[in-house]
Amino acid sequence: MGDIEVAGTTGSGIQAPSLLVQTGVVDEALFVGGQVYHPHTLRLLDRSRPFSMKLQAAAVGPITFGWLEYSSEVHIETRELGTAYQINVPVIGSLAMTFGDRAAIGNPRRAVIHGPNRPTTVRGWSQPTRMLGLKIERTAVEQELTAIIGRDLDGPITFADALDLDDTVAREWWMLVQLLVHRLRYPDSLARHDIMAESITQGVIRGLLLAAQHDYSDEIPGTDRVTAESRAVRRAVDFIRENVALPITLAQIAAYANVGVRSLQLGFQQVMRTTPTTYLRDVRMQRAREELLESQPGDNQIAEIAAKWGFAHPGRFAVNYASTFGEHPSETLRRVH
């Protein structure tokens, strides 16, 4: 298979370090990525640099951990995952991701969670980026949640777009994941023993269900303290996403969520570790980037797109855009076309 290099798998409950792949062939990258994660399409967005992909993966029971790197910018598109939940954390750089009609930016402080029932995309690697991706079997996640809340689920779990890794509980979960991934490299590690697989995976899955916001969070014992806030925030998030192109105000968002402005601000800080206005700006920034990626270069193109998504000052928009995506809007237009 050309210059592909694969290390073999070992063990029944644990396979570590089960896979090491380096390839400069797109078809080989597609094949290996599809075997480890999910079947997908891969589009090269920057042909000025030689293509290469590096993937290191290990499996513990129903969880696959994989470090993924590309040498140049790519666009990955996956159909409905069907049998798994996917958590992506860029530990270096940032990535733009979508889940159905929802969009989020992942970075070292923000994990992005994809469910099994909508198509997903990942776009990035224009700058050096390294992503840790966790694929967790759907049955394992849903069985754990069923055991926690004491009833059958109504359908797939709908997670919030992103998990703020600065949050106390999320940070502890992320530390657990990083420690586990690190220890899997060593053959004498406790994490490598098959009899530990069930306890390890249960800890990772239950920690995720506690750390991330989802549509069953209110039913998890011990989380009643955020019930009202989380419901209001979910209503506000839905309103923002449905009306992001309109000149909506903080007061309108609060009214739709049936809370006061101050309560909404406190709810966002508690649940999402951000403010409603910052969240609105981030969604608009992502929509502006998506349009830039699909646009032809032209006079005033950037200013027009910025104004369309609520950014009245092109200079300020360019600064915030560069801070978010690591490149200026003009670079996005030139690079894509």
N, C-alpha and C positions, 0 to 999 in steps of 0.2 A: 504493500500500500504506500508506495512512494517513501517519503521521509517520516512517516508516522511511527511513533514509538509508544507501545502499550505495555504496562506492567500488569501481571496477572492478579487474580483475586484469590483470597484465602479465607477459610473459616466459613461457618454457617450463619451465625447471627451477626458476625462482624466481618466486613471485608475492608481491610485497611493496611497499607495504602493501596486500595484496590485498583486504581487506574491512574496512569500518567500518560497523557497524550500531547504530543507536539506535532503539528502538521502545517504545511503551507498550501494544502490542497482543499479547496472549498468543499468538494463532495465528501472528502474524508471528515472534515469538520462537521458537516451536516449529519453524517452517519453516526459519529461518536456522540455528538450533542444530543441527537435523537434517542440514542440508546441510554444515555445517562439521565437526561431530563425528559424532553418531549419532542416528537417530530415537529419540524419547523422549517420555515424558509429563511434564507440568509441573503441579504442584498448588500453588496459592497457600495459604500457611499464615497469612498476616497480611493481611487485607483492609482494615485501618485506614489503610494507606498506599497511594498510587497505585502501580500496577505499572509498572516499566520495566526494560528489559534493554539492556546495552551490550556489544557484542562487537567486538573488533579481532582480526583473524586474518591470518596470512601462512603460506604453504607453501614449504618447501624440499624438493624431491624428494618422498620418501615421508613427510615429517614436516610436520604442521600445528601451528603455534603459535597459541594464542588466549588473549587476555585477556578474562575474563568477569566481569561484574558484574550484580547485580540490586538493585533498590531496596528490596525487602522479602523476608521469609523464604519460601523455596520448597522443594519436595520434587521432585527429578528422579529418574525411574526409567527405566532403559534395559535392554532385553533383551540377550542375549548379543551382544557387540560383533562377534564373528565374524571380521572381517578386520583387526582393529587391536588394539594395546595402547594403554592410556591412562594417562598420568602427570599427576596433578593436584597443584598446589602453591599453596595459598592464601598469597599474599605479604603480604596484610593480613587479619587475622581468622583464623577457623578454620572447618572444615567437617567434618560427620560423614558418613562414607562407608561403604558396604558393598559387598562383592564375594562374591556367593553368600551363604554363612552366616558370612563373616568380616567384621569391622567394624574401622574405624580412624579416628582423628581426624587430619586434615591441618591443618597450620599452617605458618608461615614457616620452621620448622626441621624439618618432616616432610612429605615427599612421599608420596602414596598411589598405588600402581600397581594397575591393573586389567588382567586378561588377557582373551582373546577368548572364553572358554568359559563364563562365568557372568554372570547379570544383575547390574547394579550400581545403586546409588542414591547420590545426593548430597543432603544436607540442610543448609541454613544460610542465611546472609545476613540473620539477625535483627539483626545488627550490620553496619556497613560492612565488606565483604569483597571482595577482589579476587583472582581465581584465574588462574594461568597453567596452561593445559591443553595437554599435548602428545599429539597423536594420531599414532602411528607405525604404518605399515602392517605387518601381521603378517608378510608374506613378507620384508620388509626386515630385521626383527629376527631372524627365524629363520634366514635365509640367512647373516647375519653370525655368529650363534652357531655354525652348522654349520661355517663356515670356520675359526672359532677352535678348536673342539674336534676337528675332523677326522672327524666322523661325522654321520649323519643323526639328527635328533631323534626321540624316542619319541612326542612329542605337543606341545601348546602348553607354553610356558615357564610354570612356576608361580613367581611372584615372592613374596617376603615381603610381608606386609601393607603395610609402609611403608619408606621410605628415609630414614634419619637424615641430614639435611643438615649436621649438625655433624661427621660422620665425615670424615676427611681426604680420601679419594678421592671421596666423594659431594659434598663441598663444592667440590672442583675441577670436577667434572662440572657442578654447578649454576652455578658461575661462568662456565663455557663457554656454557651455555644462555642465561644472562642477557646475556652479551656479544653473542651472536649475535642475540638478539631485539632488543636495543638498536640494533645496527648495521643491522638490516634496515629501520629507519626512514629511512635516508639513501640517496638514489639513487646516490651515487658510492661506496658501500661495497663492499669486496671480496666481502662476503657476498651481494651482489646479482647477481654474475656467474654465468651458467648453468654455466660450466666448473668452478665451485667446488662445485656442489651435491652431487656424489658424495662429495667429501672431507669436506665439512661434515657431511652426514648420517651418514657412516660414523663420524666422530669422536663425534657425539652418541650413536649407537646403541651403539658399542663401549664408550664411557665408561659408559653405563647398565648394560651387562652386567657390567662390572667393579665398579661402585659398589654395585649392588643385589644382595642375596642371592636366589638362585633355585635350582631343583632341578638345575641344571647347573654351579653355581658351583665345585664340587669338581673339575670336569674342565678348568677354564680354567687354562692354564699359568701358573705363578707364584703360584697361590693355595693350594698344598698346606699352607701353614702354618696354615690355619684349618679344614682338613678335619674333624678330630675335633670341634673346638668347634662348628662349624656343624651337624654331624649331631646332636650332643647337644641343641643349642638347638632344632632343628626338632622333635625328639621332645618336648622340654619344652613348646614352644608348642602342639603338638597336644594334649598332655595337659591343659594349662591350659584350652584352649578347650572341650574335651569335658567338663570337670569344674568349670567356672567357678562353678557354683551351689553346689558342695559346699565344706565347710570343709577344703580341701586345705592341706597344709603344704609348706614348702620342702623338707623331707626326702623327702616323697612324690614331689614333682616330680623331684628329683634321682635317686631310686631308679628311677623310670620311664625317665629318660633314661640310666640305667646309668652315672652318674658320681657323684662325691662332691659335697656341697653347695658346697664351695669351688670346685671345678672348674666347676660349673654357673654360679656367680656370675661367675667370670672369663670363661666362654664368652659369657654374656649381655653383659658389658661390651665384649668384643671384637667380637662379631657385631652386636649390636643397640644398643649404647651406652646400656644401661639395666640394671636389675637384675630378677631373676625376680619379686620381690615387687612392684616398681613395675609391671611388665608385667601381672601378675595384677590389680592394682588398676585399671589403665587399662581392661582388658577388662571388669571388673565395672562400672566407672563407665559405660562405653558401653552395657552391657546395661541398667543402671538408667535411663539416659536414654531408651533405646528404649521401656522400659515406661512411663515417665512420659509420653512422647509419645502413648501409646495408652490412657492411663488417664483416668477421669473424676475431677474434683476431689472430695475427700472428707476427712473427719476422719482424721488419722493416716496418710493415704495415702503421704506422703513417707517417714515413718518406717518404714512397713511395707515399702515397696519397697527402702529402704536396707538394712534388716535382711535381706531376702531375698537381696540380692547381697553380703552379708558386711560391711556397714558398721554396726557396733553403736552408733555414736554419731551421732545425726542432725545435731547441730550441726557436728561435724567433717566429716561427709559434705557438708553444705550448703556449707561453705567450700571444700572440694576440688572440688566440682561447679562452683561459680562460677568457680574458678580455671581449670578445664578448658574450660568451655563459654561463659564470658562472661555467665552469668545464673544466678540462684538457682533451685533446683528448683521453688519456688512460682511463679516467673515462667514457667517452662516449662508448668506445668499451666494457668495463667491464660491464657497467650497462645494455646495450641493450642485451648482450649475457650472 
